Amino acid sequence: MINRDNWKAVNEYLKYRLEVDQISEKSQRLEESRLRQLLEWADSRPFTNAPALRPVFPEYLIRHRIATKSEALSAVYVTHVIATSHSFFRWLPKHKRGYGSITQAWLDTLKPPRMTIEHNEHEAVTLEEMLAIAKAPVSTLAERRIKASACFWFLSGIRIGAFVTLPLSAVDLDTLTVKQWPKLGVKTKFGKHATTFLLNIPALLEVVKEWDREVRAVCGNGGLWFAQVSPETAKIIPDAKIAGKHRSSIATRDLKRWLSKVGLPYHSPHKFRHSHAVYALKNAKDVSALKAVSQNLMHENLTITDGVYGILSETDVRKQIVGLGQQIHFVKGDDADTIISMINNLQVLLDGVKKRS
């Protein structure tokens, strides 16, 4: 039985996170699901006794992971649960009385357990798949919209939540510019403000431009790029300027239906963002290009980009390793710029390794 005071404390924390820390509702739901593990661990025992509870929370998560093989907790999920629980317990004694037992010394013991982590191949939409998507037939307005959307996701790396709230005024295809500005109504992660840019891949851009022309002909510059389509008339609703709560789900549903119809494999909208990053990183030739990719993804720094998207697939690793003997190049003369560029590239790679180790 869940302790009532524990449950109330968790709910107060989640409310605080939403109202004060201004996290998104989606992030709040994720934290709620993770803290459920904490509530079940404590059971009827109060959080005031947390340091004395056995098994300790990390050990409990491992046991649960082993005991429930049909719903085993992944190593990555366990790490997220521990991190969320750590944040909750830091917050608890600061905002509620009676939790003096939650000391920093105990918090230091609340860390992810040693676990075997199986690295799966990253799912990515290849350029070949994107070209197939660009050529795939469409027969309805909704299909034209989702086809253009998929191309837009790959070209921009935009998150789905920001995309479905993107007004036409924020998109300038002549300069390949996308204004992910909250003041324009774009719902970005953590309310970040950035001007980002599209990859210059003509076959995909043409699909995006065709939809852009079609929707602007109806809405001018005032509607949404992912325009709302009337279920009754199957036409664009010209005065719809605010995205509903379920727009992301609608985009996902439409994508799944259309890809299935044309016989192409399904990838979630977020995988197109991932694929944008992988494609861009593979084609980055120097540190400046790497930094540009990171900024275009609206990451705080290059380390985040490398940590999330910089892990090579087995195919890429094999290609690089097998070809090492044939890829040794000696710098001739006093080409200082080349030497500096090589050193900078090596330093970035070493920094990324240090951060992950």
C-alpha positions in Angstrom: 0.0 0.0 0.0 1.4 3.4 -1.0 2.1 5.7 1.9 -0.3 8.7 1.7 2.2 11.3 2.8 4.7 10.0 0.3 2.1 10.2 -2.5 1.2 13.8 -1.5 4.9 14.8 -1.4 5.5 13.4 -4.9 2.5 15.3 -6.2 3.6 18.5 -4.6 7.0 18.0 -6.2 5.5 17.4 -9.6 3.3 20.5 -9.3 6.4 22.5 -8.3 8.3 21.2 -11.3 5.5 22.3 -13.7 4.8 25.7 -12.2 8.2 26.8 -10.9 10.7 24.9 -13.0 8.4 25.3 -16.0 9.0 21.8 -17.4 6.6 20.6 -20.1 3.6 18.5 -19.3 5.2 15.6 -21.2 8.3 15.8 -19.0 6.1 16.0 -15.9 4.4 12.8 -16.9 7.7 11.1 -17.5 8.9 12.1 -14.0 5.6 10.9 -12.5 6.1 7.4 -14.0 9.7 7.3 -12.7 8.7 8.4 -9.2 6.1 5.6 -9.2 9.0 3.2 -8.8 10.1 5.2 -5.7 6.6 5.0 -4.2 6.4 1.3 -4.7 9.8 0.8 -3.2 8.8 2.7 0.0 5.4 1.0 0.0 3.7 1.9 3.3 6.9 3.2 4.9 7.4 7.0 5.0 10.1 8.8 3.1 11.5 10.1 6.4 12.9 6.6 6.9 14.3 6.4 3.3 18.0 6.1 4.4 17.2 3.1 6.6 15.0 1.2 4.1 16.2 -2.1 2.7 16.8 -3.1 0.1 18.3 0.3 -0.9 16.5 1.8 -3.8 19.2 1.0 -6.5 19.2 -2.6 -5.4 15.4 -2.7 -5.4 15.4 -1.6 -9.1 17.9 -4.3 -10.0 15.8 -7.0 -8.3 12.7 -5.7 -10.0 14.5 -5.8 -13.3 15.5 -9.4 -12.8 12.3 -10.7 -11.2 9.9 -9.2 -13.9 11.6 -10.4 -17.0 8.5 -9.8 -19.1 8.6 -6.1 -18.2 12.3 -5.8 -17.3 13.5 -2.3 -16.6 16.2 -1.2 -19.0 19.6 0.1 -17.7 18.9 3.4 -19.3 15.4 3.7 -17.7 16.9 2.7 -14.3 19.5 5.5 -14.7 16.6 8.0 -15.4 14.6 6.7 -12.4 17.6 7.2 -10.1 18.3 10.7 -11.4 14.6 11.8 -11.0 14.5 10.3 -7.5 17.7 12.1 -6.6 16.2 15.4 -7.7 13.1 14.7 -5.7 15.0 13.9 -2.5 17.1 17.1 -2.9 13.9 19.1 -3.2 12.0 17.4 -0.3 13.9 18.7 2.8 14.1 22.1 1.3 10.4 22.5 0.9 8.8 20.3 3.6 9.5 19.9 7.3 10.4 16.7 9.0 12.8 15.4 6.4 16.1 16.1 8.2 17.0 12.5 7.8 17.5 13.1 4.0 21.2 14.2 4.2 23.7 14.9 1.5 25.7 11.9 2.7 22.8 9.6 2.0 22.0 11.4 -1.3 25.6 10.6 -2.4 24.7 6.9 -2.1 21.7 7.2 -4.4 23.4 6.5 -7.7 22.8 4.1 -10.6 23.8 0.5 -9.9 26.3 -1.4 -12.0 24.4 -3.0 -14.8 25.0 -4.7 -18.1 24.0 -2.3 -20.8 23.3 -3.6 -24.3 23.9 -1.0 -26.9 21.4 -1.4 -29.7 22.0 -0.1 -33.2 20.6 3.4 -33.5 17.4 3.4 -35.6 17.9 6.1 -38.3 16.2 7.0 -41.5 18.8 6.8 -44.2 19.0 9.3 -47.1 18.0 6.6 -49.4 14.8 6.0 -47.4 14.2 9.8 -47.4 14.5 9.9 -51.2 12.0 7.0 -51.4 9.6 9.0 -49.1 10.0 12.0 -51.4 9.1 10.0 -54.4 6.2 8.0 -52.8 2.7 8.7 -54.2 0.1 10.7 -52.3 -3.6 10.9 -53.1 -5.1 13.2 -50.4 -4.4 16.6 -48.8 -3.5 14.9 -45.5 -1.0 12.6 -47.3 0.7 15.6 -49.0 0.9 17.2 -45.6 2.6 14.3 -43.8 4.9 13.6 -46.7 6.1 17.2 -46.6 6.3 17.0 -42.8 8.6 13.9 -42.9 10.9 15.7 -45.3 10.9 18.8 -43.1 11.8 16.8 -40.0 14.8 15.3 -41.7 16.0 18.6 -43.2 15.5 20.5 -40.0 16.0 18.2 -37.0 13.1 19.9 -35.4 11.3 18.3 -32.4 7.7 17.2 -33.1 6.2 19.5 -30.4 7.9 22.6 -31.9 7.0 21.5 -35.5 3.2 21.2 -35.0 3.1 24.7 -33.4 5.3 26.3 -36.1 3.5 29.2 -37.8 4.1 29.9 -41.5 5.6 33.2 -40.5 8.5 31.3 -38.9 9.5 29.5 -42.1 11.5 31.1 -44.9 12.4 28.5 -47.5 14.3 31.0 -49.6 16.9 31.3 -46.9 16.3 27.8 -45.5 15.5 29.4 -42.2 13.2 28.3 -39.3 12.5 30.6 -36.4 11.9 28.4 -33.4 10.8 31.3 -31.3 8.4 30.9 -28.4 7.1 34.4 -28.9 5.8 33.3 -32.3 3.9 30.4 -30.5 6.5 27.7 -31.2 6.6 25.3 -28.2 10.2 24.4 -28.0 11.8 22.2 -25.3 12.4 24.3 -22.1 11.1 27.4 -24.0 14.4 27.8 -25.9 14.7 30.5 -28.6 16.8 29.8 -31.7 16.9 30.4 -35.4 17.7 27.1 -37.1 18.3 26.0 -40.7 17.4 23.3 -43.2 19.8 20.9 -44.9 20.1 21.7 -48.6 18.9 18.5 -50.2 17.0 19.5 -53.3 14.8 16.4 -53.7 13.5 16.8 -50.2 13.3 20.6 -50.4 11.1 20.4 -53.4 8.5 18.4 -51.5 8.6 20.9 -48.7 8.3 23.8 -51.0 5.3 22.3 -52.8 3.4 22.0 -49.5 4.6 25.4 -48.4 3.1 27.0 -51.5 -0.1 25.1 -51.2 -0.7 26.0 -47.5 0.3 29.7 -48.0 -2.2 30.0 -50.9 -5.0 29.2 -48.4 -3.6 30.7 -45.1 -1.4 33.5 -46.3 1.3 34.1 -43.7 -1.0 33.6 -40.6 -1.7 29.9 -40.3 0.3 26.9 -39.1 2.8 25.1 -41.4 1.3 21.8 -40.3 -2.1 23.2 -41.2 -5.3 21.8 -39.8 -7.4 19.8 -42.2 -11.2 19.7 -41.9 -12.5 16.1 -41.4 -15.8 17.1 -43.1 -14.4 18.9 -46.2 -10.9 17.4 -46.3 -9.6 21.0 -47.0 -7.3 23.3 -45.1 -9.0 25.3 -42.3 -7.6 28.8 -43.2 -8.3 30.5 -39.8 -6.8 27.8 -37.6 -3.8 29.3 -35.9 -3.5 27.4 -32.7 -2.4 23.8 -32.5 -4.5 21.5 -30.3 -3.1 19.2 -27.6 -3.2 16.2 -29.8 -1.4 17.6 -32.9 1.7 15.5 -32.3 -0.3 12.4 -32.1 -2.2 13.2 -35.3 1.1 13.7 -37.1 2.4 10.3 -35.8 -0.9 8.6 -36.8 -0.9 10.1 -40.3 2.7 9.1 -40.8 2.1 5.5 -39.8 -0.9 5.2 -42.0 0.7 6.7 -45.1 4.0 4.8 -44.8 2.1 1.6 -44.4 0.0 2.4 -47.5 3.0 3.1 -49.7 4.9 0.1 -48.4 7.7 2.0 -46.6 9.1 1.2 -43.1 7.7 3.3 -40.2 9.9 5.5 -38.1 8.6 7.8 -35.4 8.8 11.6 -35.9 11.7 11.8 -33.4 13.7 9.3 -35.4 13.7 11.8 -38.3 15.3 14.3 -35.9 17.8 11.7 -34.9 18.5 11.0 -38.6 19.1 14.7 -39.3 21.7 14.7 -36.6 23.4 11.5 -37.8 23.5 12.6 -41.4 24.8 16.1 -40.5 27.5 14.7 -38.1 28.7 12.2 -40.7 29.1 15.0 -43.2 30.7 17.5 -40.8 34.3 18.1 -42.0 35.7 20.2 -39.1 35.0 21.5 -35.6 33.0 24.5 -36.9 30.7 22.2 -38.8 30.2 20.1 -35.7 29.4 23.1 -33.6 26.9 24.3 -36.2 25.1 20.9 -36.1 24.9 21.1 -32.3 23.5 24.6 -32.4 21.0 23.7 -35.1 19.7 20.9 -32.8 19.4 23.5 -30.0 21.8 21.7 -27.7 23.6 23.6 -25.0 27.0 22.3 -26.2 28.8 19.9 -28.5 29.2 17.3 -25.8 25.4 16.8 -25.6 25.2 16.3 -29.3 28.1 13.9 -29.4 26.8 11.9 -26.4 23.3 11.5 -27.9 24.0 11.1 -31.6 27.8 10.6 -32.0 27.9 6.9 -31.3 28.7 5.2 -34.6 26.9 2.2 -35.9 28.7 -1.2 -36.2 28.9 -0.6 -40.0 30.5 2.8 -39.5 33.0 1.5 -36.9 34.0 -1.4 -39.2 34.4 1.0 -42.2 36.6 3.3 -40.2 38.7 0.6 -38.5 39.3 -1.6 -41.6 40.3 1.4 -43.6 42.7 2.9 -41.1 45.8 1.4 -42.9 44.8 3.1 -46.1 43.8 6.4 -44.6 47.1 7.6 -43.2 47.8 11.1 -44.6 51.0 13.0 -43.9 50.9 16.8 -43.7 53.3 18.3 -46.2 55.1 21.6 -45.7 54.1 24.2 -43.2 50.3 23.8 -43.5 49.6 25.1 -40.0 45.9 25.4 -40.6 45.6 21.7 -41.4 47.7 20.7 -38.3 45.5 22.9 -36.1 42.3 21.5 -37.6 43.6 17.9 -37.0 44.5 18.7 -33.4 41.1 20.3 -32.7 39.2 17.4 -34.2 41.2 15.0 -32.0 40.6 17.1 -28.9 36.8 17.1 -29.5 36.9 13.3 -29.8 38.9 12.9 -26.7 36.7 15.2 -24.7 33.7 13.2 -25.8 35.3 10.0 -24.7 36.2 11.5 -21.3 32.7 12.7 -20.7 31.1 9.3 -21.5 33.7 7.3 -19.4 
